[in-house]
Amino acid sequence: MGASRRGIAWLFLTESAMLGVVGGFVGYAGGQILSIVVSAANGWYPIKLWYLALTPLLGMMVGVLAGVYPALKAARQEPVEALRA
């Protein structure tokens, strides 16, 4: 109650970006573990560690893209209507 439309949209986009970053880290960790297991079994080299910097950024981009529509929809909605639903 009392938040501006811009503030509500910013809150939604920030939340979706942070969820994307966490998802990027979790995905990287799972992929790295699986890569190490498969590489060790076959004598290959695992994924490079510098990918650690890319996965959270990609996750954040996906999170922001996925959060744009809900953020705009929430920003346009009246607070009383949101609480009623």
Long-range contacts (C-beta under 8 A, 24 or more apart in sequence): 1-79, 3-79, 5-75, 5-76, 6-75, 8-71, 8-74, 8-75, 9-71, 9-72, 9-74, 9-75, 10-71, 11-71, 12-67, 12-70, 12-71, 12-74, 12-75, 13-64, 13-67, 13-68, 13-71, 15-67, 16-63, 16-64, 16-66, 16-67, 16-70, 16-71, 17-60, 17-63, 17-64, 17-67, 18-60, 18-63, 19-63, 20-56, 20-59, 20-60, 20-61, 20-62, 20-63, 20-64, 20-66, 21-56, 21-59, 21-60, 21-63, 22-59, 23-59, 23-62, 23-63, 24-55, 24-56, 24-57, 24-58, 24-59, 24-60, 25-55, 25-56, 25-59, 27-55, 27-59, 28-52, 28-55, 28-56, 31-55
